[in-house]
Amino acid sequence: MPLRNRFGRDRLCRMIRNAATLIVLLTALGSQVGCRSLGLGGGGRGEFVSDEQPTKLAPRFTTRLFDSSDSNTADMVLSDLDPTTLADRGGWGDTVGRVLQVRMFIRPYAGRTPIEPTACSVTMRYLVLAGGEYGIYAGGGFMLADGKPDGKEFGGRILNASMRLVSSSPGFKDLIGSGRMSLSFDVKRDTESVKRAVRNADFLAFGAQPAPDNPLLATGE
């Protein structure tokens, strides 16, 4: 092989390696900047921003639990209530706090699952307890999972999930209407606590009054 051609090939190989390295670095930097720009770190910080009013809620979930029966689905419960209060439905009556229930029904695969604004891999229910009154927001969005939910710990990020008020107690004051929730979290496996929290939330949901513009209400005459 001519010496000039060999040098040209070596130069091209170096350029390809350098370009690949630059892409990896930019991808990692973009992920870090994206989380910081949302004000999200690890743990259980989130933002719920109203699309209708100048309101933003910034819950900090100190109790973070999950349960899973396979590698593609998981039930997660995040709350600022302590574990004892979270498990005791009787204590929710005059409590001020938040309980977020997230169900991942499919785990996205890189290169095979479309990631776009209309994609959806989780459903969400957000219960706001306001000292005797409560409101329930529900919706869905796309979750970027950190691995599989088959161990003792799991985590991920949810960006701009669409949610709206679907029901509430008669005296609940809604400050959001419809909005978007972003969340970065890690959770620990606790099957029994997740089941109790979900049952408690179901009990309040059954007794709530549907919001007048709830899209799930029947519209037929």
C-alpha positions in Angstrom: 0.0 0.0 0.0 1.4 3.5 -0.8 2.7 5.4 2.2 0.4 8.4 1.5 -2.7 6.2 1.4 -1.8 4.6 4.7 -1.3 7.9 6.4 -4.7 9.1 4.9 -6.5 6.1 6.3 -4.9 6.6 9.8 -5.9 10.2 9.8 -9.5 9.3 8.9 -9.6 6.7 11.7 -8.4 9.3 14.3 -11.1 11.7 13.1 -13.8 9.1 13.5 -12.6 8.2 17.0 -12.4 11.8 18.1 -15.9 12.5 16.7 -17.3 9.5 18.6 -15.7 10.6 21.8 -17.1 14.2 21.4 -20.6 12.8 20.8 -20.5 10.7 24.0 -19.2 13.7 26.0 -21.9 16.1 24.6 -24.6 13.5 25.3 -23.6 13.1 28.9 -23.3 16.9 29.4 -26.7 17.4 27.8 -28.3 15.0 30.3 -26.7 16.7 33.2 -27.7 20.2 32.0 -31.2 19.1 31.3 -31.7 17.9 34.9 -30.2 21.0 36.3 -32.3 23.3 34.1 -35.4 21.7 35.5 -34.2 22.0 39.1 -34.2 18.3 39.4 -31.6 16.2 41.1 -31.6 12.7 42.5 -33.8 11.6 45.2 -37.4 12.7 44.8 -37.7 16.3 43.7 -40.3 17.4 41.3 -42.2 20.3 39.7 -45.9 20.5 38.9 -46.5 23.6 36.8 -49.9 24.8 35.9 -50.9 25.5 32.3 -53.8 27.7 33.4 -52.6 29.7 36.4 -49.3 31.3 37.6 -48.8 28.4 40.0 -46.0 25.9 40.5 -45.8 23.2 43.1 -42.4 21.8 44.1 -43.0 18.6 46.1 -40.0 16.9 47.8 -40.9 13.2 48.2 -39.0 11.8 51.2 -40.8 8.5 51.2 -40.1 6.6 47.9 -41.2 3.0 47.4 -41.9 0.6 44.5 -43.1 -2.9 43.7 -42.7 -4.9 40.5 -43.6 -8.4 39.2 -41.5 -8.3 36.0 -38.9 -6.3 34.2 -41.3 -4.2 32.2 -43.9 -3.0 34.8 -43.6 -1.3 38.2 -45.8 0.5 40.7 -44.2 3.4 42.5 -45.4 5.5 45.4 -43.7 8.8 46.4 -44.9 11.0 49.2 -43.8 13.7 51.7 -45.7 11.8 54.4 -43.6 9.5 56.6 -44.1 5.7 56.1 -46.3 5.3 59.2 -48.8 8.0 58.1 -48.7 6.8 54.5 -49.8 3.4 55.6 -52.6 4.7 58.0 -55.7 5.8 56.1 -57.2 7.2 59.2 -54.4 9.6 59.6 -55.0 11.1 56.2 -58.2 12.9 57.3 -56.6 16.1 58.7 -53.1 15.7 57.1 -51.4 18.1 54.8 -49.3 16.3 52.3 -48.9 14.7 48.8 -49.0 11.2 47.5 -47.9 10.4 43.9 -48.7 7.0 42.4 -46.8 6.1 39.2 -47.4 3.0 37.2 -44.9 2.1 34.5 -46.7 -0.2 32.0 -43.8 -0.6 29.6 -40.1 -0.1 30.0 -38.7 1.8 27.0 -35.8 0.2 25.1 -33.1 2.5 23.6 -33.4 2.5 19.8 -36.7 0.6 19.7 -39.1 2.8 21.7 -40.0 6.2 20.2 -39.2 9.1 22.4 -41.5 12.0 21.5 -43.9 14.4 23.2 -46.9 12.1 22.5 -45.2 9.0 23.8 -46.5 7.5 27.0 -45.1 4.7 29.2 -46.5 5.7 32.7 -49.8 6.6 34.2 -49.9 8.9 37.2 -52.2 9.9 40.0 -51.3 12.8 42.3 -53.3 13.1 45.6 -53.0 16.5 47.3 -54.1 16.3 51.0 -55.1 19.7 52.3 -56.1 19.2 56.0 -59.5 17.6 55.6 -60.0 18.4 51.9 -58.2 16.7 49.0 -57.8 16.8 45.2 -56.8 14.1 42.8 -54.8 14.9 39.6 -54.3 12.2 36.9 -52.5 11.8 33.6 -49.6 10.2 32.0 -46.2 10.7 30.3 -42.9 9.2 29.3 -40.5 7.8 31.8 -36.8 7.3 31.2 -36.0 4.3 33.4 -32.6 3.7 35.0 -32.3 0.0 34.3 -34.8 -2.7 35.1 -37.2 -2.8 38.2 -35.9 -6.3 39.2 -33.8 -5.5 42.2 -34.1 -3.8 45.5 -33.8 -0.3 44.0 -35.0 1.5 40.9 -35.3 5.0 39.5 -35.9 7.2 36.5 -37.0 10.6 35.2 -40.3 11.8 34.0 -40.4 15.0 32.0 -43.5 17.2 31.3 -46.1 14.5 32.0 -49.6 15.9 31.3 -51.9 16.0 34.4 -55.2 17.6 35.3 -57.7 17.6 38.2 -60.1 14.7 37.8 -61.9 14.7 41.2 -61.8 16.2 44.7 -63.6 16.6 48.0 -66.3 19.4 47.9 -64.2 22.0 49.6 -60.9 21.5 47.8 -59.4 24.6 46.3 -57.7 23.8 42.9 -54.6 25.8 42.2 -53.5 23.9 39.1 -56.3 22.9 36.9 -54.2 21.2 34.2 -50.4 21.2 34.1 -47.2 19.3 33.6 -45.2 17.4 36.1 -41.4 16.6 35.9 -39.7 14.4 38.4 -36.4 12.7 39.0 -36.4 9.9 41.6 -35.1 6.7 43.1 -37.2 4.2 45.0 -36.7 1.2 47.2 -38.7 -2.1 47.0 -41.4 -2.4 49.6 -44.3 -4.5 48.4 -46.6 -4.2 51.4 -46.3 -0.5 51.9 -47.0 0.2 48.2 -50.2 -1.9 48.3 -51.4 -0.1 51.5 -50.8 3.3 50.0 -52.5 2.5 46.8 -55.5 1.1 48.7 -55.7 4.3 50.8 -55.6 6.4 47.7 -58.3 4.3 46.0 -60.6 4.7 49.0 -60.4 8.5 48.8 -60.8 8.4 45.0 -64.1 6.4 45.3 -65.5 9.1 47.6 -64.4 12.1 45.5 -66.6 14.2 43.3 -65.6 14.2 39.6 -64.4 17.6 38.2 -67.0 19.3 36.0 -64.6 19.1 33.0 -63.3 15.6 33.7 -62.7 14.1 30.2 -63.5 10.6 31.6 -67.1 11.6 32.4 -69.8 10.3 30.0 -70.9 12.9 27.5 -73.9 11.1 26.2 -77.3 12.4 26.9 
